[in-house]
Amino acid sequence: MVGRTVSHYRILDRLGDFHDPRCINALFAELRRVPSSNRTRTYLNVVIRTLARLPGALVQERFWQLAEDSSFSGRMRAKFAAVAEDVTRR
């Protein structure tokens, strides 16, 4: 994610204000599209944080699916599970 600036992250963060399924699908697609690495960690954390702000009914199941997907690292699956649990409590 070389070339990302703070303004890009702000725009991404603002997407959490839209409860539109197309926006949610695009954000979850980013989690699958962008490989997790030191270079992409901040970007992926912003995507996760943005999705975590959405109503649990819209994102909980998708986070559980990611948490069970073995194509992600154990660390990422644990992060997805923690978010799924957190949105369940709201």
C-alpha positions in Angstrom: 0.0 0.0 0.0 2.8 2.3 -0.9 1.6 5.8 -1.6 -1.3 5.7 0.8 -1.7 8.9 2.7 -3.5 10.0 5.8 -6.3 11.4 3.6 -6.8 8.0 2.0 -7.2 6.4 5.4 -9.7 9.1 6.4 -11.8 8.4 3.3 -11.6 4.7 4.1 -12.6 5.3 7.7 -15.6 7.4 6.6 -16.9 4.5 4.6 -18.0 3.1 8.0 -20.8 5.7 7.9 -22.4 4.0 5.0 -24.4 0.9 5.9 -24.9 0.0 2.2 -24.2 -3.7 1.4 -22.1 -2.6 -1.6 -19.8 -0.7 0.6 -19.6 -3.5 3.1 -18.9 -6.0 0.4 -16.1 -3.8 -1.0 -14.4 -3.5 2.4 -14.6 -7.3 3.0 -13.2 -7.8 -0.5 -10.2 -5.7 0.5 -9.5 -8.0 3.4 -9.3 -10.9 0.9 -7.5 -8.9 -1.9 -4.7 -7.3 0.1 -2.1 -9.7 1.5 -1.2 -9.1 5.1 2.4 -7.8 5.5 4.3 -5.1 7.4 3.6 -2.7 4.5 -0.1 -3.3 4.5 -0.8 -3.7 8.2 -2.0 -0.1 8.8 -4.3 -0.2 5.8 -5.8 -3.5 6.8 -6.3 -2.3 10.3 -8.2 0.7 9.0 -10.4 -1.6 6.9 -11.1 -3.8 10.0 -11.7 -0.9 12.2 -14.1 0.6 9.7 -16.1 -2.6 9.4 -16.1 -3.0 13.2 -18.0 0.3 13.6 -20.9 -1.0 11.5 -23.9 -2.7 13.1 -23.1 -6.2 14.2 -26.0 -7.7 12.2 -24.3 -6.5 9.0 -20.8 -7.8 9.7 -20.7 -10.4 12.4 -21.2 -13.4 10.2 -18.7 -12.3 7.7 -16.0 -11.8 10.4 -16.7 -15.3 11.7 -16.3 -16.6 8.2 -12.9 -14.9 7.9 -11.9 -16.2 11.3 -12.5 -19.7 10.1 -10.7 -19.3 6.8 -7.4 -21.1 6.8 -6.0 -18.9 4.0 -5.4 -16.2 6.6 -2.7 -16.3 9.2 -3.5 -17.3 12.7 -2.9 -13.8 13.9 -5.4 -12.4 11.3 -8.0 -15.1 12.1 -7.7 -14.2 15.8 -8.2 -10.6 15.0 -11.3 -11.4 12.9 -12.7 -13.5 15.7 -12.1 -10.8 18.3 -14.0 -8.3 16.1 -16.8 -10.8 15.6 -17.1 -11.3 19.4 -16.9 -7.5 20.0 -19.7 -6.7 17.5 -21.8 -9.5 19.1 -21.6 -7.7 22.5 -23.0 -4.5 21.1 
